[in-house]
Amino acid sequence: MCRRPNAVFRTTCLYCGATMPNPVARPAEAERRTPENLDQLVRDAMRGGGVAKLRAALEQAGEAPAPPAPPAPPAANAATPATPATPTIAAKPRLATDDWRDRLTRATQQVVGAMTSAHQVGDSEALRAALVEAEAALSVAYGLVDEPRATLPAIRLPWLLVLPPFGEAETIAEELGVDIATARMLAGGRWPRVGLRGEHPDLGRVRSPEHLSVSRQQLLAIPAALGVLGPIDAASVWDTDAWLVTEERIWLTDPQGGGLPARIDDVRLVVPGEVDTRTTRAAQEESRWLRKRIVAAGAGTDRRVRVADLHTSMGIFRLVEGVTRTQGLSGHDPTSARRAFTALLNAIERRFPTAEMMADRVVTIGADGKSAWPQWEEHTRICRAFSLR
């Protein structure tokens, strides 16, 4: 044995692995309990209420009792009880990959044939039927493909209290128990926004009927957005609502595939806005000190992208400026992607007059320098949960 110092409860040496003589039992560690309203006590203390209540609550919680001692081992001649079998969970039945791929291929061929027939003969009913079949095939494929869920901001608190657009600062301060400065900031929102976050759904002092308590899991349960590449036929897009969509994240990378046909109808909510993106360039200097300085400074390109999320009963369809094709649509401007995208939004607003149009929101990159897309994903899902409840 190397005779190096080890903890008294170790059975083997940490360094050489030799057996330690006369080890003692590991001391029981006391588990510190915290009051359930710890977050509220901390907020009250930070608002100038003092730390007396916080200190008293922590002292009252005290330490949890030590865990009970493990039971004594059974005697050698005692019968060993049979270990209960672990229940198995049946796997969710899934269709074979070739099945839904073949179905999508057939649906795409039907749409192409129906488009040709509609141009030659004027039979729009066949095109409508083909689009219905393509939409059903896309729904099946979208449920089978294991796409990653949307990324939300990295916040530990699981529950959110959503406030309606616009409000009175005094009322918000009374209902949420926040200071008047915070209440004035929350009262100026033109869209549903987060007023409080916490560990439990019971947030705020007084619950208004207009408030919505929603969890992060409910927001993550909303399917990921599908990128809209453009209309299948610009001449009849507003008659058949036929578009090409893709599961690729076209707002992050250029699309690699050709897209799948789908109908975008029954739009109930439109969430437009702008998202800042940052692309960091790699350092090409030979000196590693210069490379470190450039990387630490985050040298790169900042760009603001206009997006619009169309919320339907099927899910979210995302229009992206410069990616979603607008050629052939009314108001298309080949010299300006911004004016062409604005014309597309105006056409969608006229096509779906009953849909609720949210105010534009600009989501900027925070001080951490990371992507602003998690904030946008949370914003559009909060709008959906608030407006379509």
C-alpha positions as CSV (number, residue, x, y, z in Angstrom):
1,M,0.0,0.0,0.0
2,C,1.3,3.5,-0.8
3,R,0.2,4.9,2.6
4,R,-1.2,8.1,1.2
5,P,-3.9,9.8,3.2
6,N,-7.5,8.6,2.3
7,A,-10.9,9.2,3.8
8,V,-11.6,7.1,6.8
9,F,-14.7,5.5,5.2
10,R,-12.9,4.4,2.0
11,T,-12.5,0.6,1.5
12,T,-9.8,0.9,-1.2
13,C,-7.0,3.3,-1.7
14,L,-7.8,6.1,-4.0
15,Y,-4.3,6.1,-5.5
16,C,-3.1,2.5,-5.7
17,G,-6.3,0.5,-5.2
18,A,-5.1,-1.5,-2.2
19,T,-7.5,-2.5,0.6
20,M,-7.7,0.0,3.4
21,P,-7.5,-1.4,7.0
22,N,-10.4,-0.8,9.4
23,P,-12.7,1.5,7.3
24,V,-15.6,3.2,9.1
25,A,-19.1,3.8,8.0
26,R,-19.7,6.9,5.9
27,P,-21.4,9.6,8.0
28,A,-24.9,10.5,7.1
29,E,-25.3,13.8,5.3
30,A,-28.0,16.1,6.5
31,E,-30.3,17.2,3.7
32,R,-31.1,20.9,3.8
33,R,-34.7,21.8,3.2
34,T,-35.9,25.0,1.7
35,P,-39.3,26.7,2.1
36,E,-41.7,26.3,-0.8
37,N,-42.0,30.1,-1.3
38,L,-38.3,30.7,-1.5
39,D,-38.5,32.6,-4.7
40,Q,-41.2,35.0,-3.4
41,L,-39.2,35.6,-0.2
42,V,-36.1,36.4,-2.2
43,R,-38.0,38.9,-4.4
44,D,-39.6,40.6,-1.4
45,A,-36.1,40.9,0.2
46,M,-34.7,42.4,-3.0
47,R,-37.5,45.0,-3.2
48,G,-36.5,46.4,0.1
49,G,-38.6,44.4,2.5
50,G,-35.5,43.2,4.4
51,V,-34.2,39.7,5.0
52,A,-35.8,39.0,8.3
53,K,-38.6,36.9,6.8
54,L,-36.2,35.0,4.5
55,R,-33.9,34.2,7.5
56,A,-36.8,33.1,9.7
57,A,-38.1,30.8,6.9
58,L,-34.7,29.3,6.4
59,E,-34.2,28.7,10.1
60,Q,-37.7,27.2,10.5
61,A,-37.1,24.8,7.6
62,G,-34.0,23.5,9.4
63,E,-32.4,20.2,8.4
64,A,-34.3,17.1,7.3
65,P,-34.0,14.1,9.5
66,A,-31.2,11.7,8.7
67,P,-32.2,8.8,6.4
68,P,-33.1,5.6,8.2
69,A,-30.4,3.0,8.5
70,P,-30.4,0.3,5.9
71,P,-32.0,-3.0,6.9
72,A,-29.8,-5.8,8.2
73,P,-28.8,-8.4,5.7
74,P,-30.9,-11.6,5.8
75,A,-29.6,-14.7,7.4
76,A,-27.7,-17.2,5.2
77,N,-30.4,-19.9,5.5
78,A,-33.3,-17.5,4.9
79,A,-35.3,-17.9,1.7
80,T,-34.5,-15.2,-0.8
81,P,-37.7,-13.6,-2.1
82,A,-38.2,-13.5,-5.8
83,T,-37.3,-10.2,-7.4
84,P,-40.5,-8.7,-9.0
85,A,-40.3,-8.4,-12.7
86,T,-39.9,-4.9,-14.1
87,P,-42.9,-3.9,-16.1
88,T,-42.2,-3.3,-19.7
89,I,-43.7,-0.5,-21.7
90,A,-44.9,-1.4,-25.1
91,A,-43.2,0.5,-27.8
92,K,-45.4,2.9,-29.8
93,P,-46.3,1.3,-33.1
94,R,-44.6,3.0,-36.0
95,L,-45.1,2.6,-39.7
96,A,-42.2,1.4,-41.8
97,T,-40.1,4.2,-43.3
98,D,-40.8,3.1,-46.9
99,D,-44.5,3.3,-46.3
100,W,-44.8,7.0,-45.6
101,R,-42.0,7.8,-48.1
102,D,-43.9,6.0,-50.8
103,R,-47.1,7.7,-49.8
104,L,-45.5,11.1,-50.0
105,T,-44.1,10.3,-53.5
106,R,-47.5,9.2,-54.8
107,A,-49.1,12.4,-53.3
108,T,-46.5,14.6,-55.0
109,Q,-47.1,12.8,-58.3
110,Q,-50.8,13.3,-58.0
111,V,-50.4,17.0,-57.3
112,V,-48.2,17.4,-60.4
113,G,-50.7,15.6,-62.6
114,A,-53.6,17.5,-61.2
115,M,-51.8,20.8,-61.8
116,T,-51.2,19.8,-65.4
117,S,-54.9,18.9,-65.8
118,A,-56.0,22.1,-64.2
119,H,-54.0,24.2,-66.7
120,Q,-55.2,22.2,-69.7
121,V,-58.8,21.4,-68.9
122,G,-59.5,23.7,-66.0
123,D,-60.4,20.9,-63.6
124,S,-59.6,22.5,-60.2
125,E,-61.5,19.9,-58.2
126,A,-58.9,17.2,-59.0
127,L,-56.2,19.6,-57.8
128,R,-58.1,20.1,-54.5
129,A,-58.4,16.4,-54.0
130,A,-54.7,15.8,-54.7
131,L,-53.8,18.5,-52.2
132,V,-56.0,16.9,-49.5
133,E,-54.2,13.6,-50.0
134,A,-50.8,15.4,-49.9
135,E,-51.8,17.1,-46.7
136,A,-52.7,13.8,-45.1
137,A,-49.5,12.2,-46.2
138,L,-47.5,15.2,-44.8
139,S,-49.3,14.8,-41.5
140,V,-48.3,11.2,-41.3
141,A,-44.7,11.9,-42.3
142,Y,-44.4,14.8,-39.8
143,G,-45.6,12.6,-37.0
144,L,-43.1,9.8,-37.9
145,V,-39.9,11.8,-38.5
146,D,-38.0,12.3,-35.2
147,E,-37.4,16.0,-35.5
148,P,-35.8,17.8,-32.5
149,R,-38.2,19.9,-30.6
150,A,-38.0,23.7,-30.5
151,T,-35.3,25.2,-28.4
152,L,-36.6,27.6,-25.7
153,P,-34.5,30.0,-23.5
154,A,-32.4,28.2,-20.9
155,I,-34.5,29.2,-17.8
156,R,-34.9,26.9,-14.9
157,L,-38.4,28.0,-13.7
158,P,-40.9,25.7,-15.4
159,W,-44.1,27.8,-15.1
160,L,-45.0,31.1,-16.8
161,L,-47.7,33.6,-16.2
162,V,-48.8,35.2,-19.5
163,L,-50.3,38.7,-19.4
164,P,-52.6,40.1,-22.2
165,P,-51.4,43.0,-24.4
166,F,-51.6,46.5,-22.9
167,G,-52.7,47.0,-19.3
168,E,-52.7,49.4,-16.4
169,A,-49.5,49.6,-14.4
170,E,-51.2,50.0,-11.1
171,T,-53.4,47.0,-11.7
172,I,-50.5,44.8,-12.8
173,A,-48.5,45.9,-9.7
174,E,-51.3,44.9,-7.4
175,E,-52.1,41.6,-9.2
176,L,-48.5,40.4,-9.5
177,G,-47.0,42.0,-6.4
178,V,-44.2,43.7,-8.4
179,D,-42.8,47.2,-8.1
180,I,-44.3,50.0,-10.2
181,A,-41.3,50.3,-12.5
182,T,-41.6,46.6,-13.5
183,A,-45.4,47.0,-13.8
184,R,-45.0,50.0,-16.2
185,M,-42.6,47.9,-18.4
186,L,-45.1,45.0,-18.5
187,A,-48.0,47.3,-19.2
188,G,-46.5,48.6,-22.5
189,G,-46.4,45.2,-24.3
190,R,-48.3,45.0,-27.6
191,W,-48.4,41.2,-27.5
192,P,-48.9,38.5,-24.8
193,R,-45.8,38.5,-22.6
194,V,-44.4,36.8,-19.6
195,G,-45.2,38.6,-16.3
196,L,-43.8,36.1,-13.8
197,R,-42.0,32.8,-13.7
198,G,-42.0,30.3,-10.9
199,E,-41.9,26.8,-9.7
200,H,-45.6,26.3,-9.3
201,P,-48.6,27.4,-11.5
202,D,-50.0,29.6,-8.7
203,L,-48.3,32.8,-9.7
204,G,-49.3,36.3,-8.7
205,R,-51.3,37.6,-5.8
206,V,-54.6,38.0,-7.6
207,R,-55.4,35.8,-10.6
208,S,-57.3,37.7,-13.4
209,P,-59.4,35.8,-15.9
210,E,-57.3,37.2,-18.7
211,H,-54.1,35.7,-17.2
212,L,-52.8,32.4,-18.5
213,S,-50.6,30.0,-16.5
214,V,-48.7,27.8,-18.9
215,S,-45.7,25.4,-18.4
216,R,-42.6,25.0,-20.6
217,Q,-43.6,21.4,-21.3
218,Q,-46.9,22.6,-22.8
219,L,-44.9,25.0,-25.1
220,L,-42.5,22.3,-26.1
221,A,-45.5,20.0,-26.9
222,I,-46.4,22.3,-29.8
223,P,-44.9,20.8,-33.0
224,A,-41.8,22.4,-34.5
225,A,-42.5,25.0,-37.2
226,L,-42.5,23.9,-40.9
227,G,-40.6,26.2,-43.3
228,V,-42.6,27.5,-46.3
229,L,-40.6,27.5,-49.5
230,G,-43.2,29.1,-51.7
231,P,-46.4,28.5,-53.6
232,I,-46.8,25.5,-55.9
233,D,-48.7,27.5,-58.5
234,A,-48.7,31.3,-58.0
235,A,-51.7,31.7,-60.3
236,S,-54.0,29.6,-58.2
237,V,-52.4,29.8,-54.7
238,W,-55.2,31.8,-53.2
239,D,-57.8,29.4,-54.7
240,T,-56.2,26.1,-53.6
241,D,-53.9,27.3,-50.7
242,A,-51.2,25.0,-52.2
243,W,-47.7,25.6,-50.9
244,L,-44.4,23.8,-50.7
245,V,-43.2,23.2,-47.1
246,T,-40.2,21.5,-45.6
247,E,-39.2,20.2,-42.2
248,E,-35.7,21.8,-42.7
249,R,-35.0,24.9,-40.6
250,I,-34.8,27.3,-43.5
251,W,-34.5,30.2,-41.1
252,L,-31.1,28.8,-40.0
253,T,-29.6,27.2,-43.1
254,D,-30.3,27.1,-46.8
255,P,-32.9,24.4,-47.8
256,Q,-31.4,21.3,-49.4
257,G,-34.5,19.6,-50.6
258,G,-37.4,20.5,-52.8
259,G,-40.1,20.5,-50.3
260,L,-43.5,18.7,-50.0
261,P,-46.9,19.9,-51.1
262,A,-49.3,21.0,-48.4
263,R,-52.4,23.2,-48.0
264,I,-52.2,26.2,-45.6
265,D,-55.7,27.1,-44.8
266,D,-57.7,27.9,-41.6
267,V,-55.0,30.3,-40.4
268,R,-56.2,31.6,-37.0
269,L,-53.2,33.6,-35.9
270,V,-50.3,35.4,-37.6
271,V,-47.2,36.3,-35.6
272,P,-44.8,38.6,-37.5
273,G,-41.5,39.9,-36.3
274,E,-37.8,40.2,-36.8
275,V,-35.0,38.1,-35.4
276,D,-31.4,39.1,-35.1
277,T,-28.8,36.4,-36.2
278,R,-25.1,36.5,-35.8
279,T,-22.5,34.5,-37.8
280,T,-19.1,34.4,-36.3
281,R,-16.2,34.1,-38.8
282,A,-13.2,31.8,-38.1
283,A,-9.9,33.5,-37.5
284,Q,-7.3,32.9,-40.2
285,E,-4.3,34.6,-38.5
286,E,-1.2,32.4,-38.0
287,S,-0.7,33.6,-34.5
288,R,-2.8,31.8,-32.0
289,W,-3.0,34.9,-29.8
290,L,-4.6,36.8,-32.7
291,R,-7.0,33.9,-33.3
292,K,-8.0,34.0,-29.6
293,R,-8.6,37.7,-29.7
294,I,-10.8,37.6,-32.8
295,V,-12.8,34.6,-31.5
296,A,-13.3,36.2,-28.0
297,A,-14.4,39.5,-29.7
298,G,-17.0,37.5,-31.7
299,A,-16.0,39.0,-35.0
300,G,-18.7,38.2,-37.6
301,T,-21.8,39.4,-39.3
302,D,-25.1,40.5,-37.7
303,R,-28.2,40.2,-39.8
304,R,-31.9,40.8,-39.0
305,V,-34.4,38.4,-40.6
306,R,-38.1,39.0,-41.0
307,V,-40.3,36.1,-40.2
308,A,-44.0,35.4,-39.9
309,D,-45.6,32.3,-38.2
310,L,-48.9,31.2,-39.5
311,H,-50.7,29.2,-36.8
312,T,-53.3,26.7,-38.0
313,S,-54.9,23.6,-36.4
314,M,-52.2,21.5,-38.0
315,G,-49.3,23.4,-36.5
316,I,-47.0,26.4,-37.3
317,F,-45.9,27.4,-40.9
318,R,-43.0,29.8,-41.0
319,L,-42.5,32.4,-43.7
320,V,-38.9,33.7,-44.0
321,E,-37.8,36.8,-45.8
322,G,-35.5,36.0,-48.7
323,V,-36.2,32.3,-48.5
324,T,-40.0,32.0,-49.1
325,R,-40.5,32.6,-52.8
326,T,-42.9,35.3,-53.8
327,Q,-42.5,35.2,-57.6
328,G,-45.8,35.5,-59.4
329,L,-47.7,36.7,-56.3
330,S,-49.5,40.1,-56.2
331,G,-47.2,42.8,-55.0
332,H,-43.9,40.9,-55.7
333,D,-40.9,43.2,-56.1
334,P,-37.9,41.6,-57.6
335,T,-35.6,44.5,-56.5
336,S,-36.5,44.3,-52.8
337,A,-37.0,41.2,-50.7
338,R,-38.4,43.4,-47.9
339,R,-41.1,44.9,-50.0
340,A,-42.0,41.5,-51.5
341,F,-42.3,40.0,-48.0
342,T,-44.5,42.9,-46.9
343,A,-46.8,42.4,-49.9
344,L,-47.0,38.6,-49.0
345,L,-48.1,39.4,-45.5
346,N,-50.7,41.9,-46.8
347,A,-52.0,39.2,-49.1
348,I,-52.2,36.7,-46.3
349,E,-54.1,39.2,-44.1
350,R,-56.6,39.7,-46.9
351,R,-56.9,36.0,-47.6
352,F,-57.6,35.1,-43.9
353,P,-59.6,38.2,-42.6
354,T,-60.7,36.3,-39.4
355,A,-57.1,35.5,-38.4
356,E,-55.7,37.5,-35.5
357,M,-52.7,39.6,-36.5
358,M,-50.2,40.2,-33.7
359,A,-48.0,43.3,-33.6
360,D,-44.5,43.0,-34.9
361,R,-41.8,42.1,-32.4
362,V,-38.0,42.5,-32.8
363,V,-36.1,39.8,-30.9
364,T,-32.4,40.8,-30.4
365,I,-29.4,38.8,-29.3
366,G,-28.7,39.1,-25.6
367,A,-25.5,40.0,-23.8
368,D,-24.4,36.3,-24.0
369,G,-24.0,36.6,-27.8
370,K,-26.0,33.5,-28.5
371,S,-28.8,33.1,-31.0
372,A,-32.1,35.0,-30.5
373,W,-34.2,32.1,-32.0
374,P,-35.0,30.5,-28.6
375,Q,-36.6,33.8,-27.6
376,W,-38.6,33.8,-30.8
377,E,-39.7,30.2,-30.4
378,E,-41.0,31.0,-26.9
379,H,-42.7,34.2,-28.1
380,T,-44.7,32.5,-31.0
381,R,-45.7,29.6,-28.8
382,I,-46.9,31.9,-26.0
383,C,-49.0,33.9,-28.5
384,R,-50.5,30.6,-29.8
385,A,-51.3,29.3,-26.3
386,F,-52.8,32.7,-25.3
387,S,-54.9,33.4,-28.4
388,L,-56.0,29.8,-29.3
389,R,-56.9,28.6,-25.8
